[in-house]
Amino acid sequence: MSKLGNIGARLYRGEVGYDFIGKRKIWYGISILITITAIVGLAVRGLNMGIEFSGGAVFTTPKTSVSSAEAEHKAEAAAEGHQAVVQKLGNGGLRIQISELDTEQSVPVQEALAKDLNVPVKDINTQLVGPSWGEEIANKAWMGLAIFMILVVIYLAIAFEWRMALAALIALIHDLTITVGVYALVGFEVTPGTVIGLLTILGYSLYDTVVVFDSLKEASKDATKQTRFTYSELANRSINSTLVRSINTTVVALLPVAGLLFVGGGLLGAGMLNDISLALFVGLAAGAYSSIFIATPLVADLKERDPAMKALAKRVRAKRAAAAAKADAPERQDAVGEDAPQDADDAEDTAAAGSGMVGQRNQPASRNRGRGRPSGKRR
């Protein structure tokens, strides 16, 4: 068995583990800090909305020697101040996107681009997108997201309980906020592909969270009938038992997405992959983090407020305190053994307590000599 597999087996059996629940305030603080950074970036820089949402024109040119930066400068000059985004295509051509450009304005811009880039006008492909179409796409995206959230809450409330549904919803909002904030800070264009990526990572985040919740549901099935673990400790054992699985799933999912983002979008210049690959990369990482460090600790916090779980925690602490006191008893007696000698009965009680023996103690036969019935002989 591999080293990682051996660790995973030990985590699953509870032989080793990390106290995720006990350090939940640290994870909450990190998440709050990241979320605040994302919100500030979104408020200051805003989102770079693609023409699918803002409307405009896209000009695709044949192979040209003009650089992307130079073409962007020429396109903004031709469009008289309208913002332009230029991407280098794999065939050496350019994809020039100019926002808020209508049909009448697109014709002179196309002619100016053909002249500046030294290519025939007929070889430049022009596509126009109206702002009304972009608004319709945005409304459908928000509607799809709202429906998804509602269905998630209903399903988790039925399959598990309302506390888990609430924790999963908070974790999903956490993942969305971080991903959108990264888009604002990086400045990548938001397209319908971005929306598809967001919905995809929400589904992945939910899957990873449900895996941990299912383990927790099984572990806490008869939690109030035992006194070994509190609910928070059961939740921590559930995280540890599924930890290696979560790591393996996340790494395997991130590797191809990283290929899309860094190789396809970076090295090969396929910029149209950036919109969906960035959402997937950030969302998958945030989803794996939230399922372990946010969702399950939130469930533990909410569940520990329940009177039954409070009573369970009290019983567990009382049992552990009694066990600790019983274990300390032999040490105290050893410390005063010579100054305060004990009789045979007390010594035997101490030995039984130190060894963890419970119930009636066994008395040796030698102690019963002379204490039984008379032998019948008379002196």
Contacts in CASP RR format, 6 or more apart in sequence:
PFRMAT RR
TARGET T0000
AUTHOR 0000-0000-0000
METHOD contacts of the structure
MODEL  1
MSKLGNIGARLYRGEVGYDFIGKRKIWYGISILITITAIVGLAVRGLNMG
IEFSGGAVFTTPKTSVSSAEAEHKAEAAAEGHQAVVQKLGNGGLRIQISE
LDTEQSVPVQEALAKDLNVPVKDINTQLVGPSWGEEIANKAWMGLAIFMI
LVVIYLAIAFEWRMALAALIALIHDLTITVGVYALVGFEVTPGTVIGLLT
ILGYSLYDTVVVFDSLKEASKDATKQTRFTYSELANRSINSTLVRSINTT
VVALLPVAGLLFVGGGLLGAGMLNDISLALFVGLAAGAYSSIFIATPLVA
DLKERDPAMKALAKRVRAKRAAAAAKADAPERQDAVGEDAPQDADDAEDT
AAAGSGMVGQRNQPASRNRGRGRPSGKRR
1 9 0 8 1.000
4 244 0 8 1.000
5 244 0 8 1.000
7 16 0 8 1.000
7 244 0 8 1.000
8 243 0 8 1.000
8 244 0 8 1.000
10 16 0 8 1.000
11 17 0 8 1.000
11 240 0 8 1.000
11 241 0 8 1.000
11 243 0 8 1.000
11 244 0 8 1.000
12 240 0 8 1.000
12 241 0 8 1.000
12 244 0 8 1.000
14 237 0 8 1.000
14 240 0 8 1.000
14 241 0 8 1.000
16 240 0 8 1.000
17 236 0 8 1.000
17 240 0 8 1.000
18 240 0 8 1.000
18 243 0 8 1.000
19 236 0 8 1.000
20 27 0 8 1.000
20 236 0 8 1.000
20 239 0 8 1.000
20 240 0 8 1.000
20 292 0 8 1.000
20 293 0 8 1.000
20 296 0 8 1.000
20 297 0 8 1.000
21 232 0 8 1.000
21 233 0 8 1.000
21 235 0 8 1.000
21 236 0 8 1.000
21 239 0 8 1.000
21 296 0 8 1.000
21 297 0 8 1.000
21 300 0 8 1.000
22 232 0 8 1.000
22 236 0 8 1.000
24 293 0 8 1.000
24 297 0 8 1.000
24 300 0 8 1.000
24 301 0 8 1.000
27 293 0 8 1.000
27 294 0 8 1.000
27 297 0 8 1.000
28 294 0 8 1.000
28 297 0 8 1.000
30 293 0 8 1.000
31 174 0 8 1.000
31 290 0 8 1.000
31 293 0 8 1.000
31 294 0 8 1.000
34 178 0 8 1.000
35 174 0 8 1.000
35 177 0 8 1.000
35 178 0 8 1.000
37 181 0 8 1.000
37 185 0 8 1.000
38 177 0 8 1.000
38 178 0 8 1.000
38 180 0 8 1.000
38 181 0 8 1.000
38 182 0 8 1.000
38 184 0 8 1.000
38 185 0 8 1.000
39 177 0 8 1.000
39 181 0 8 1.000
41 181 0 8 1.000
41 184 0 8 1.000
41 185 0 8 1.000
42 180 0 8 1.000
42 181 0 8 1.000
42 184 0 8 1.000
44 184 0 8 1.000
45 184 0 8 1.000
45 185 0 8 1.000
45 187 0 8 1.000
46 184 0 8 1.000
47 180 0 8 1.000
47 183 0 8 1.000
47 184 0 8 1.000
47 187 0 8 1.000
47 190 0 8 1.000
48 85 0 8 1.000
48 183 0 8 1.000
48 187 0 8 1.000
48 188 0 8 1.000
48 189 0 8 1.000
48 190 0 8 1.000
49 99 0 8 1.000
49 189 0 8 1.000
49 190 0 8 1.000
50 97 0 8 1.000
50 99 0 8 1.000
50 189 0 8 1.000
50 190 0 8 1.000
50 191 0 8 1.000
51 57 0 8 1.000
51 58 0 8 1.000
51 97 0 8 1.000
51 98 0 8 1.000
51 99 0 8 1.000
51 129 0 8 1.000
52 129 0 8 1.000
52 133 0 8 1.000
52 134 0 8 1.000
52 137 0 8 1.000
52 191 0 8 1.000
52 192 0 8 1.000
53 134 0 8 1.000
53 135 0 8 1.000
53 137 0 8 1.000
53 138 0 8 1.000
53 190 0 8 1.000
53 191 0 8 1.000
54 99 0 8 1.000
54 100 0 8 1.000
54 131 0 8 1.000
54 134 0 8 1.000
55 99 0 8 1.000
55 100 0 8 1.000
55 101 0 8 1.000
55 129 0 8 1.000
55 130 0 8 1.000
55 131 0 8 1.000
55 133 0 8 1.000
55 134 0 8 1.000
56 97 0 8 1.000
56 98 0 8 1.000
56 99 0 8 1.000
56 100 0 8 1.000
56 101 0 8 1.000
56 102 0 8 1.000
56 128 0 8 1.000
56 129 0 8 1.000
56 130 0 8 1.000
56 131 0 8 1.000
57 97 0 8 1.000
57 98 0 8 1.000
57 101 0 8 1.000
57 105 0 8 1.000
57 106 0 8 1.000
57 109 0 8 1.000
57 126 0 8 1.000
57 127 0 8 1.000
57 128 0 8 1.000
57 129 0 8 1.000
58 95 0 8 1.000
58 96 0 8 1.000
58 97 0 8 1.000
58 98 0 8 1.000
58 126 0 8 1.000
58 127 0 8 1.000
58 129 0 8 1.000
59 75 0 8 1.000
59 94 0 8 1.000
59 95 0 8 1.000
59 96 0 8 1.000
59 97 0 8 1.000
59 98 0 8 1.000
59 109 0 8 1.000
59 110 0 8 1.000
59 113 0 8 1.000
59 124 0 8 1.000
59 125 0 8 1.000
59 126 0 8 1.000
60 89 0 8 1.000
60 93 0 8 1.000
60 94 0 8 1.000
60 95 0 8 1.000
60 96 0 8 1.000
60 124 0 8 1.000
60 125 0 8 1.000
60 127 0 8 1.000
61 93 0 8 1.000
61 94 0 8 1.000
61 95 0 8 1.000
61 96 0 8 1.000
61 113 0 8 1.000
61 117 0 8 1.000
61 119 0 8 1.000
61 123 0 8 1.000
61 124 0 8 1.000
62 91 0 8 1.000
62 93 0 8 1.000
62 119 0 8 1.000
62 123 0 8 1.000
62 124 0 8 1.000
63 91 0 8 1.000
63 92 0 8 1.000
63 93 0 8 1.000
64 71 0 8 1.000
64 92 0 8 1.000
64 93 0 8 1.000
64 94 0 8 1.000
64 117 0 8 1.000
64 118 0 8 1.000
64 119 0 8 1.000
66 74 0 8 1.000
66 94 0 8 1.000
66 116 0 8 1.000
66 117 0 8 1.000
66 118 0 8 1.000
68 86 0 8 1.000
68 87 0 8 1.000
68 88 0 8 1.000
68 94 0 8 1.000
69 86 0 8 1.000
71 86 0 8 1.000
71 94 0 8 1.000
71 96 0 8 1.000
71 117 0 8 1.000
72 84 0 8 1.000
72 85 0 8 1.000
72 86 0 8 1.000
72 96 0 8 1.000
74 112 0 8 1.000
74 113 0 8 1.000
74 116 0 8 1.000
74 117 0 8 1.000
75 84 0 8 1.000
75 86 0 8 1.000
75 96 0 8 1.000
75 98 0 8 1.000
75 109 0 8 1.000
75 113 0 8 1.000
76 82 0 8 1.000
76 83 0 8 1.000
76 84 0 8 1.000
76 98 0 8 1.000
77 112 0 8 1.000
78 108 0 8 1.000
78 109 0 8 1.000
78 112 0 8 1.000
78 113 0 8 1.000
78 116 0 8 1.000
79 98 0 8 1.000
79 101 0 8 1.000
79 105 0 8 1.000
79 109 0 8 1.000
82 98 0 8 1.000
82 99 0 8 1.000
82 100 0 8 1.000
82 101 0 8 1.000
83 98 0 8 1.000
83 99 0 8 1.000
83 100 0 8 1.000
84 96 0 8 1.000
84 97 0 8 1.000
84 98 0 8 1.000
85 96 0 8 1.000
85 97 0 8 1.000
85 98 0 8 1.000
85 99 0 8 1.000
85 189 0 8 1.000
86 94 0 8 1.000
86 95 0 8 1.000
86 96 0 8 1.000
86 97 0 8 1.000
87 94 0 8 1.000
87 95 0 8 1.000
87 97 0 8 1.000
87 269 0 8 1.000
87 271 0 8 1.000
87 272 0 8 1.000
88 94 0 8 1.000
88 269 0 8 1.000
89 95 0 8 1.000
89 269 0 8 1.000
90 268 0 8 1.000
90 269 0 8 1.000
90 270 0 8 1.000
94 117 0 8 1.000
95 272 0 8 1.000
96 113 0 8 1.000
97 189 0 8 1.000
98 109 0 8 1.000
100 131 0 8 1.000
101 109 0 8 1.000
101 128 0 8 1.000
102 128 0 8 1.000
102 130 0 8 1.000
103 128 0 8 1.000
106 126 0 8 1.000
106 128 0 8 1.000
110 121 0 8 1.000
110 124 0 8 1.000
110 126 0 8 1.000
111 121 0 8 1.000
113 124 0 8 1.000
114 120 0 8 1.000
114 121 0 8 1.000
114 123 0 8 1.000
114 124 0 8 1.000
137 192 0 8 1.000
141 192 0 8 1.000
141 195 0 8 1.000
144 199 0 8 1.000
145 198 0 8 1.000
145 199 0 8 1.000
148 199 0 8 1.000
148 202 0 8 1.000
149 169 0 8 1.000
149 172 0 8 1.000
152 165 0 8 1.000
152 168 0 8 1.000
152 169 0 8 1.000
152 172 0 8 1.000
152 202 0 8 1.000
152 206 0 8 1.000
153 165 0 8 1.000
153 166 0 8 1.000
153 168 0 8 1.000
153 169 0 8 1.000
154 165 0 8 1.000
155 165 0 8 1.000
156 164 0 8 1.000
156 165 0 8 1.000
156 168 0 8 1.000
156 210 0 8 1.000
156 213 0 8 1.000
157 164 0 8 1.000
157 165 0 8 1.000
160 213 0 8 1.000
160 217 0 8 1.000
163 299 0 8 1.000
163 302 0 8 1.000
163 303 0 8 1.000
164 213 0 8 1.000
164 295 0 8 1.000
164 299 0 8 1.000
166 298 0 8 1.000
166 302 0 8 1.000
167 209 0 8 1.000
167 294 0 8 1.000
167 295 0 8 1.000
167 296 0 8 1.000
167 298 0 8 1.000
167 299 0 8 1.000
167 302 0 8 1.000
168 206 0 8 1.000
168 209 0 8 1.000
168 210 0 8 1.000
168 213 0 8 1.000
168 295 0 8 1.000
170 294 0 8 1.000
170 295 0 8 1.000
170 298 0 8 1.000
171 205 0 8 1.000
171 209 0 8 1.000
171 287 0 8 1.000
171 290 0 8 1.000
171 291 0 8 1.000
171 294 0 8 1.000
171 295 0 8 1.000
171 298 0 8 1.000
172 202 0 8 1.000
172 205 0 8 1.000
172 206 0 8 1.000
172 290 0 8 1.000
174 286 0 8 1.000
174 290 0 8 1.000
174 294 0 8 1.000
175 201 0 8 1.000
175 202 0 8 1.000
175 205 0 8 1.000
175 283 0 8 1.000
175 286 0 8 1.000
175 287 0 8 1.000
175 290 0 8 1.000
176 198 0 8 1.000
176 202 0 8 1.000
178 282 0 8 1.000
178 283 0 8 1.000
178 286 0 8 1.000
179 198 0 8 1.000
179 201 0 8 1.000
179 279 0 8 1.000
179 282 0 8 1.000
179 283 0 8 1.000
179 286 0 8 1.000
180 198 0 8 1.000
182 278 0 8 1.000
182 282 0 8 1.000
183 190 0 8 1.000
183 194 0 8 1.000
183 278 0 8 1.000
183 279 0 8 1.000
186 278 0 8 1.000
188 194 0 8 1.000
188 274 0 8 1.000
188 275 0 8 1.000
188 278 0 8 1.000
189 274 0 8 1.000
189 275 0 8 1.000
190 275 0 8 1.000
191 275 0 8 1.000
191 276 0 8 1.000
193 275 0 8 1.000
193 276 0 8 1.000
193 279 0 8 1.000
194 275 0 8 1.000
194 276 0 8 1.000
194 278 0 8 1.000
194 279 0 8 1.000
196 276 0 8 1.000
197 276 0 8 1.000
197 279 0 8 1.000
197 280 0 8 1.000
198 279 0 8 1.000
198 283 0 8 1.000
200 279 0 8 1.000
200 280 0 8 1.000
201 279 0 8 1.000
201 280 0 8 1.000
201 282 0 8 1.000
201 283 0 8 1.000
201 284 0 8 1.000
201 286 0 8 1.000
201 287 0 8 1.000
204 253 0 8 1.000
204 283 0 8 1.000
204 284 0 8 1.000
204 287 0 8 1.000
205 283 0 8 1.000
205 286 0 8 1.000
205 287 0 8 1.000
205 288 0 8 1.000
205 290 0 8 1.000
205 291 0 8 1.000
208 246 0 8 1.000
208 249 0 8 1.000
208 250 0 8 1.000
208 287 0 8 1.000
208 288 0 8 1.000
208 291 0 8 1.000
209 287 0 8 1.000
209 290 0 8 1.000
209 291 0 8 1.000
209 295 0 8 1.000
209 296 0 8 1.000
211 242 0 8 1.000
211 245 0 8 1.000
211 246 0 8 1.000
211 291 0 8 1.000
212 238 0 8 1.000
212 239 0 8 1.000
212 242 0 8 1.000
212 246 0 8 1.000
212 291 0 8 1.000
212 292 0 8 1.000
212 295 0 8 1.000
212 296 0 8 1.000
213 295 0 8 1.000
213 296 0 8 1.000
213 299 0 8 1.000
215 238 0 8 1.000
215 241 0 8 1.000
215 242 0 8 1.000
216 234 0 8 1.000
216 235 0 8 1.000
216 238 0 8 1.000
216 296 0 8 1.000
216 299 0 8 1.000
219 234 0 8 1.000
219 235 0 8 1.000
219 237 0 8 1.000
219 238 0 8 1.000
220 231 0 8 1.000
220 234 0 8 1.000
220 235 0 8 1.000
223 229 0 8 1.000
223 231 0 8 1.000
223 234 0 8 1.000
223 309 0 8 1.000
223 312 0 8 1.000
224 308 0 8 1.000
224 309 0 8 1.000
224 311 0 8 1.000
224 312 0 8 1.000
227 312 0 8 1.000
227 315 0 8 1.000
227 316 0 8 1.000
227 319 0 8 1.000
228 316 0 8 1.000
229 237 0 8 1.000
229 316 0 8 1.000
230 304 0 8 1.000
230 309 0 8 1.000
230 312 0 8 1.000
230 313 0 8 1.000
230 316 0 8 1.000
231 300 0 8 1.000
231 303 0 8 1.000
231 304 0 8 1.000
231 309 0 8 1.000
231 312 0 8 1.000
231 313 0 8 1.000
232 300 0 8 1.000
232 304 0 8 1.000
232 313 0 8 1.000
235 296 0 8 1.000
235 297 0 8 1.000
235 299 0 8 1.000
235 300 0 8 1.000
235 303 0 8 1.000
236 300 0 8 1.000
238 296 0 8 1.000
239 292 0 8 1.000
239 296 0 8 1.000
243 292 0 8 1.000
246 288 0 8 1.000
246 291 0 8 1.000
246 292 0 8 1.000
247 288 0 8 1.000
249 288 0 8 1.000
250 284 0 8 1.000
250 285 0 8 1.000
250 288 0 8 1.000
253 284 0 8 1.000
254 281 0 8 1.000
254 284 0 8 1.000
254 285 0 8 1.000
257 277 0 8 1.000
257 280 0 8 1.000
257 281 0 8 1.000
257 284 0 8 1.000
258 281 0 8 1.000
259 277 0 8 1.000
260 273 0 8 1.000
260 276 0 8 1.000
260 277 0 8 1.000
260 280 0 8 1.000
261 273 0 8 1.000
261 274 0 8 1.000
261 277 0 8 1.000
261 278 0 8 1.000
261 280 0 8 1.000
261 281 0 8 1.000
264 270 0 8 1.000
264 271 0 8 1.000
264 273 0 8 1.000
264 277 0 8 1.000
265 271 0 8 1.000
265 273 0 8 1.000
265 274 0 8 1.000
265 277 0 8 1.000
303 309 0 8 1.000
304 310 0 8 1.000
304 313 0 8 1.000
326 353 0 8 1.000
326 354 0 8 1.000
326 356 0 8 1.000
327 354 0 8 1.000
329 350 0 8 1.000
329 353 0 8 1.000
329 354 0 8 1.000
330 350 0 8 1.000
330 351 0 8 1.000
330 353 0 8 1.000
330 354 0 8 1.000
333 342 0 8 1.000
333 350 0 8 1.000
342 350 0 8 1.000
344 367 0 8 1.000
348 361 0 8 1.000
348 363 0 8 1.000
349 361 0 8 1.000
352 361 0 8 1.000
END
